[in-house]
Amino acid sequence: MASLLAEVGDYEAALQCFRDALSLFPGHGPAAVGVGQILLRMDRVGEAEEACRDALAANPGDPDLLALYGETLLTAGRLDAAEAALS
């Protein structure tokens, strides 16, 4: 449902769906990625970065989360941090 909402541009509703999923299944990697992706689409880069850090604490080494975290850091203009996160 969240992905469909995001596709039609209802980012607030999509974000809420992903957050609801995380409340039911804490640490669920795909839902955490969804939260970060939606926050990036909404230009809420700081929140996306925080969401990625929190998700990586629960899922260290998750390749999708690491890629999203790197993308988030790049979007924030933090090139050195992005390189460190992805190496």
C-alpha positions, 0 to 999 in steps of 0.5 A: 500500500505504501509503495502505491501511495508513493507512486501517486505522490501521496508521500505523507500517507506513504510515510505513515504506512511505512511507519505503521509497518515499523511500529508493528515490526520494529527493525523491518529493513524494507519498511525502514528503507521506505521511510528513508526513501519517502523522506528524501522524496519530500526533501526532508534530508536530515530526517532521512539521515536520522532514519537511516542511522536508526535503521542501520543500528537495528540492521547493520550491514543491510545493503539496501539501507547502506545504499540509501544512507550513502544516497542521503549523505550525498544529497546532504552534500556530505561526500566524505561521510558518504564515502566512509559509509559505503566503504 
